[in-house]
Amino acid sequence: MLQEISDHKSKGAFDKVAEDPPAASVVVRPVEQPVGLESTIQKVWDCIGDSNVGTIGLYGLGGVGKTTLLTKLKNMFSTPPNDFKVVIWVGVSEYYDVGKIQNRIGENIGFPRSWENKSVEQKARDIYGILSNKRFVVLLDDLWEKVDLNEVGIPEPSQENGSKLFFTTRSLRLCVNMGAQKIFTMNPLAWEKAWELFQDKVGDEALNSHPDIPDLAKDVVKRCGGFPLALITVGRAMACKTTLEEWNYAIEILKRIAPSAADYEVLSLVKFSYDNLPNATMKYCFLYCCLYPGDYCIPKKRLVEYWFCEGLLNEYDRVSDAQMQSDHIISFLLNACLLENGGEIHGEECVKMHDVIRGMALWITRECEATENNFFVKAGARLCKEPNVKEWESVKRMSVMENKIEVLKGTPKCPNLRTLFLSQNELQVISDGFFQFMPHLTVLDLSRNLRLRALPKGISQLVCLECLDLSFTGISELPIGLKSLTKLKMLYLSYMHNLRKIPQHLISSFLQLQIFRMWWSGCGDYPNDDNVLYGSNEKLMEELNGLQCLNILTIHKKARFV
């Protein structure tokens, strides 16, 4: 046999047994057309061919165009020639989380979602194993503190590997601490470019509606300080202003912005766009988006459903009818540049907030309209335990999603709480008394807590709850006590791999239910014991048929029901 193998080998040509892999597939990100950044973009791009430069820092104030430039740079890698095998974009934001950065890199490399359950050390080894054998580009947006590349698993860019690391930050010192061989300082736009950008956003109709408006518009531009984000948002806010009175009033408002700390000035300028939103409903819907972490892709469908349950879309009683109003709101916020297109995640269209816009929204909820909104947002803030009980007392909307909280053991008194985001933590236990004093809670998101095996008995006291999201949790059985949630309009049971039991007549008790989503991904074992689960969905269908308000139904073909 060995001789036969040797004969076969002697007749073969094994110089090349596989084709080289194609260049990195780059997903083009939506981006504002950069104005006044062309020369800087070219200088940064020239670093690609400089073997002595591996780490490049982009430094500047918030709203000056750093993310726009970095996005444009990433999109340039989508066109040949491109010798890089991997191109990775990661939004870091204020709270640096190693695991979060690793998960974003894992998505780009192609690791399965289950890979995210590994430890930081294991993921670092896996990432390093892939990137150390490839020429890569990593783009880190919005750094607030030094990122330890070794801890993440990113090999140090060098002449030998020919790889590149680009990052943006508001701190010049951080550029030095990150070991940048090249630092580009991004300054506000010069007058000519600022005026060009503003004209583009306002449009000819407004500028030509009166012969005196162009001069007033130039005054507005001067007060925007050359910050692209301010020019864009203020410009879009003025696009529908066609009278001298409106322009003079805008100038008076802008005059009140104190030229103190630069970041504060930008926030105040951007707030001008928020103040010009046409109604309170649109303002509330906009502020709701700041409950999500920085650089978070917010699924539009889920956002609209939350708005609906919150009563923000109060013109309609059915979520399907509210779709037209919500489409108008999202379109208006996109046109006002208060939201950005976030592309698609798992087939769902998303929106996101620029970090400065989100900072402005949080600032509004804290200082400008605190008595009305009472937000508490610590999303992605690396919390390891629940917030202090006293902090819950006056809060209306709370988000502590994307943290590392394992146990909720307190009994917070929350007479005003309507929204509670607890998703993407490491929850294992919720005490029975935790939900005891939340009489008006309307939206509860517990999704993506894979280690959460059971719901507390006290959840039955949330009699005003309209939306409950248990997707991607480890819960094995729904308690019969959920029957008391008679106002429930939306129930999400997606990708609950461990779900073995739903009591009969539970689903049929939700007479107000409009949206029901339930499916199993096909991962792991799903029992076939007829004493536990039925082999068909007939009983589920019988119960769903009795729900007169049901409007949106998604059931995976492998889902089973007790």
PEMORA-V616315 format. One record per residue. N is the residue number from 1. PSI is psi in whole degrees, 0 to 359 (NA if undefined). NEAR is the number of other C-alpha atoms within 10 Angstrom. D_CENTER is the distance of its C-alpha to the mean C-alpha in Angstrom with 1 decimal. Layout:
# PEMORA-V616315
n,psi,near,d_center
N,PSI,NEAR,D_CENTER
N,PSI,NEAR,D_CENTER
This chain:
# PEMORA-V616315
n,psi,near,d_center
1,320,6,59.5
2,321,7,58.6
3,320,8,61.1
4,318,9,59.6
5,318,9,56.1
6,321,10,57.6
7,317,11,59.3
8,317,10,56.1
9,323,11,54.3
10,338,10,57.1
11,352,8,56.7
12,162,8,52.9
13,109,8,50.9
14,20,9,48.0
15,324,6,47.1
16,114,7,43.8
17,359,7,42.5
18,152,7,39.0
19,151,6,37.3
20,143,7,34.9
21,150,7,31.3
22,163,10,29.7
23,160,17,27.7
24,135,20,24.0
25,117,15,22.0
26,123,18,19.5
27,117,15,16.7
28,126,14,17.1
29,139,13,14.0
30,140,14,14.6
31,143,16,16.1
32,141,14,18.4
33,117,11,22.0
34,132,15,22.8
35,128,15,25.9
36,5,18,28.0
37,1,17,26.1
38,313,10,28.2
39,323,9,30.6
40,318,15,28.0
41,317,15,26.0
42,320,11,29.4
43,319,11,30.3
44,319,19,27.1
45,328,13,27.7
46,338,10,31.2
47,339,16,30.1
48,320,16,29.4
49,2,10,33.2
50,107,11,34.1
51,344,15,34.8
52,353,14,35.2
53,113,19,31.6
54,328,24,29.0
55,125,22,26.5
56,127,23,25.5
57,136,25,23.8
58,115,27,22.6
59,139,24,23.2
60,168,19,23.0
61,161,19,22.0
62,136,24,18.6
63,6,24,18.6
64,351,22,21.2
65,17,25,19.5
66,313,24,18.5
67,321,23,15.1
68,315,20,17.0
69,315,24,19.8
70,323,22,17.8
71,316,20,16.1
72,319,19,19.6
73,314,17,21.0
74,317,21,18.7
75,331,16,19.7
76,337,14,23.3
77,352,21,23.3
78,349,16,23.0
79,139,10,26.6
80,160,8,29.7
81,143,8,31.4
82,110,13,28.8
83,2,13,30.2
84,133,18,27.0
85,336,18,26.3
86,129,21,22.7
87,119,23,20.1
88,129,20,16.9
89,132,22,13.9
90,123,19,11.8
91,120,21,9.6
92,311,24,11.4
93,189,20,11.0
94,318,15,13.6
95,105,16,13.9
96,120,19,15.0
97,115,17,14.7
98,313,17,16.9
99,320,19,15.8
100,316,18,12.1
101,317,17,13.5
102,320,22,16.0
103,321,21,13.7
104,320,18,12.0
105,318,23,15.6
106,321,19,16.8
107,316,14,14.7
108,322,18,16.3
109,329,16,19.7
110,17,10,19.7
111,146,15,20.0
112,160,9,19.7
113,327,10,17.1
114,337,8,20.0
115,331,15,20.3
116,343,18,17.4
117,352,12,20.0
118,165,11,22.2
119,164,10,22.9
120,318,18,21.7
121,317,12,25.2
122,317,14,25.4
123,322,22,22.1
124,318,20,23.4
125,318,15,26.6
126,315,16,25.1
127,315,20,22.9
128,321,19,26.0
129,326,14,28.2
130,310,15,26.3
131,333,19,25.7
132,344,16,29.1
133,11,11,30.8
134,157,15,28.8
135,117,18,28.4
136,163,23,24.7
137,129,24,22.3
138,129,20,19.4
139,114,21,17.3
140,118,22,15.5
141,133,21,13.7
142,62,25,14.1
143,135,21,16.4
144,342,16,17.8
145,166,19,20.2
146,134,14,22.0
147,124,18,20.4
148,103,11,23.1
149,322,15,23.2
150,320,12,25.8
151,323,17,23.8
152,325,23,20.8
153,11,24,23.3
154,119,22,23.2
155,146,20,26.8
156,125,15,28.0
157,138,22,28.3
158,172,15,32.1
159,323,13,34.9
160,313,8,35.6
161,346,17,32.3
162,15,20,31.5
163,166,26,27.7
164,144,23,25.6
165,121,21,22.8
166,142,22,21.2
167,155,26,19.1
168,150,27,18.3
169,160,23,19.2
170,2,21,20.8
171,119,18,23.5
172,322,15,26.6
173,323,12,27.7
174,327,19,24.6
175,319,25,25.5
176,316,14,28.9
177,332,12,27.6
178,357,17,25.5
179,31,14,28.7
180,127,19,27.9
181,342,13,31.0
182,130,17,29.9
183,127,19,28.2
184,121,17,27.4
185,124,13,27.3
186,119,17,25.5
187,162,15,27.3
188,159,18,26.9
189,146,20,28.4
190,163,12,32.2
191,311,14,33.6
192,316,10,34.3
193,324,16,30.8
194,318,24,29.3
195,321,18,31.7
196,314,14,30.9
197,317,22,27.1
198,316,26,27.8
199,319,22,30.4
200,322,15,28.0
201,327,20,25.5
202,316,22,28.2
203,157,15,30.3
204,328,11,34.1
205,314,12,34.6
206,316,18,33.7
207,330,22,35.4
208,6,12,38.5
209,343,14,39.0
210,140,12,41.3
211,339,10,43.1
212,348,13,42.1
213,321,20,38.4
214,321,16,37.9
215,320,11,39.4
216,323,16,37.3
217,322,23,34.2
218,327,16,35.3
219,319,15,35.5
220,316,24,31.9
221,317,24,30.8
222,324,13,32.8
223,352,18,31.0
224,356,24,27.6
225,16,20,28.8
226,6,23,27.7
227,117,22,23.9
228,318,25,22.3
229,318,24,19.3
230,317,29,21.9
231,320,30,24.1
232,310,25,21.6
233,318,25,20.4
234,320,28,24.0
235,316,25,25.4
236,325,23,23.4
237,329,23,24.4
238,359,25,28.0
239,336,20,28.1
240,9,14,29.7
241,118,18,32.1
242,8,16,35.6
243,155,14,38.0
244,324,15,39.3
245,317,9,38.7
246,320,14,34.9
247,320,20,34.8
248,321,16,37.1
249,319,11,35.1
250,318,20,31.9
251,321,16,33.8
252,319,12,35.1
253,315,12,31.6
254,332,18,30.5
255,334,12,33.7
256,351,9,32.7
257,115,16,29.8
258,129,11,31.4
259,64,14,31.1
260,236,8,30.4
261,135,8,27.6
262,316,14,25.8
263,320,17,22.2
264,320,17,23.5
265,317,17,25.2
266,317,25,22.1
267,316,23,20.3
268,320,21,23.4
269,317,24,23.7
270,327,26,20.2
271,334,20,21.0
272,321,19,23.8
273,319,21,21.6
274,315,24,20.1
275,335,12,23.8
276,6,15,24.7
277,144,16,22.6
278,338,10,25.3
279,168,9,24.9
280,324,11,23.7
281,315,15,21.8
282,324,20,19.5
283,316,18,19.1
284,319,13,18.2
285,321,21,15.6
286,311,20,14.0
287,330,18,14.2
288,329,21,12.7
289,339,19,9.2
290,358,24,9.6
291,340,23,9.8
292,154,22,6.2
293,166,25,6.1
294,144,23,6.4
295,28,19,4.9
296,132,19,1.2
297,111,20,3.0
298,116,22,4.8
299,125,19,8.2
300,319,19,10.8
301,314,14,13.5
302,321,12,12.2
303,315,16,11.3
304,320,22,14.8
305,323,21,16.4
306,316,24,15.2
307,316,20,16.5
308,312,24,19.6
309,328,23,20.4
310,348,19,19.9
311,13,13,22.6
312,331,19,20.7
313,67,24,21.9
314,5,14,25.4
315,346,11,27.4
316,155,14,27.1
317,344,12,28.0
318,141,17,26.4
319,327,22,22.8
320,323,14,24.2
321,332,12,26.0
322,350,18,23.0
323,321,17,21.2
324,317,10,23.1
325,318,15,22.3
326,323,23,18.6
327,320,14,18.7
328,317,12,20.7
329,312,19,18.3
330,318,20,15.3
331,319,13,17.7
332,316,16,19.2
333,326,20,16.0
334,316,16,15.2
335,330,15,18.9
336,359,23,18.8
337,25,25,16.1
338,340,25,14.2
339,158,20,11.3
340,155,20,10.8
341,131,17,10.9
342,11,21,8.0
343,206,18,10.8
344,137,14,11.3
345,117,11,10.1
346,41,7,13.4
347,359,8,14.9
348,133,14,12.6
349,140,15,11.7
350,159,20,8.2
351,163,20,7.6
352,167,25,5.7
353,134,26,7.7
354,146,19,10.1
355,326,21,10.7
356,320,21,14.1
357,316,26,13.2
358,319,24,11.0
359,321,18,14.1
360,318,23,16.3
361,317,25,14.8
362,321,21,15.2
363,319,17,18.6
364,315,19,19.6
365,333,21,18.9
366,318,16,20.8
367,320,10,23.7
368,323,12,24.2
369,37,12,23.8
370,323,14,23.6
371,332,13,26.5
372,319,9,24.9
373,317,18,21.2
374,61,19,21.5
375,148,26,17.9
376,109,21,17.4
377,114,20,14.1
378,47,19,14.0
379,130,23,10.6
380,30,24,10.6
381,13,17,14.1
382,32,17,16.1
383,139,17,18.1
384,351,13,20.8
385,164,15,22.3
386,152,16,21.7
387,158,16,22.0
388,137,10,25.6
389,322,12,27.1
390,333,11,28.2
391,348,12,24.7
392,341,20,24.2
393,318,15,27.3
394,4,17,26.2
395,139,22,22.5
396,321,21,21.4
397,128,21,17.6
398,136,20,16.4
399,116,21,13.1
400,35,27,13.8
401,162,27,11.2
402,51,24,10.5
403,199,22,14.1
404,34,18,17.5
405,128,22,19.4
406,328,19,22.1
407,136,17,24.4
408,103,18,24.3
409,353,14,28.0
410,182,16,28.5
411,70,15,29.6
412,143,19,27.7
413,114,20,29.2
414,74,22,26.6
415,339,16,28.7
416,354,18,26.0
417,127,23,22.8
418,330,22,21.2
419,134,25,17.6
420,110,21,16.7
421,114,21,13.5
422,14,23,14.8
423,158,24,12.6
424,41,22,12.2
425,200,25,15.2
426,39,19,18.6
427,134,23,20.5
428,324,18,24.1
429,135,17,26.0
430,122,21,25.6
431,153,17,29.0
432,333,17,30.9
433,0,17,31.0
434,320,18,27.4
435,11,23,26.8
436,323,18,30.4
437,51,18,29.8
438,65,23,26.8
439,338,18,28.9
440,13,17,26.5
441,128,25,23.2
442,320,24,21.8
443,123,25,18.3
444,116,20,18.0
445,107,20,15.1
446,13,23,16.5
447,159,25,14.8
448,39,23,14.4
449,82,23,17.3
450,338,22,19.7
451,359,16,22.4
452,112,23,22.8
453,338,18,26.0
454,150,16,27.2
455,147,22,26.4
456,153,16,28.6
457,328,18,31.5
458,349,17,30.4
459,339,22,27.6
460,347,19,30.4
461,357,19,30.8
462,66,23,27.5
463,346,19,29.7
464,2,18,27.4
465,131,27,24.4
466,338,25,23.2
467,125,25,20.0
468,119,19,19.8
469,113,20,17.3
470,16,24,18.9
471,144,24,17.2
472,34,23,17.4
473,167,27,19.7
474,17,21,23.1
475,132,22,25.0
476,339,17,28.4
477,135,15,29.8
478,128,15,28.9
479,146,17,31.3
480,340,15,33.8
481,344,15,33.0
482,347,22,29.9
483,334,18,32.7
484,351,18,32.7
485,66,22,29.3
486,345,17,31.1
487,4,19,28.6
488,126,26,25.8
489,335,26,24.4
490,132,24,21.6
491,121,20,21.7
492,120,20,19.4
493,40,22,21.2
494,139,22,19.4
495,44,23,20.1
496,87,24,22.2
497,330,23,24.4
498,358,19,26.8
499,118,21,27.4
500,341,19,31.2
501,127,16,32.3
502,114,19,31.5
503,140,15,34.6
504,148,14,36.5
505,5,16,36.5
506,307,17,33.2
507,321,20,31.1
508,347,18,34.0
509,348,20,33.9
510,77,25,30.6
511,340,18,32.5
512,3,18,29.7
513,127,24,27.2
514,330,21,25.6
515,128,20,22.9
516,121,19,23.6
517,127,17,21.7
518,121,20,23.3
519,163,19,23.5
520,135,21,24.3
521,346,13,23.0
522,0,12,26.4
523,145,10,25.7
524,181,9,28.2
525,142,8,31.4
526,118,16,31.7
527,151,14,35.1
528,7,11,37.8
529,117,9,40.1
530,341,9,41.4
531,344,7,42.0
532,312,14,38.3
533,145,18,36.6
534,153,17,38.1
535,358,15,37.9
536,175,14,36.8
537,21,16,34.7
538,315,12,37.7
539,323,15,37.5
540,316,19,33.9
541,321,12,34.8
542,317,12,37.6
543,320,16,35.5
544,327,21,32.8
545,335,11,35.7
546,357,14,36.6
547,102,17,33.3
548,336,11,34.1
549,352,15,30.8
550,128,19,28.8
551,323,14,26.9
552,122,13,24.2
553,126,11,25.2
554,116,13,23.8
555,120,15,25.9
556,145,14,25.9
557,341,12,29.5
558,358,14,29.7
559,144,23,28.8
560,163,26,31.8
561,144,19,33.0
562,NA,18,35.6
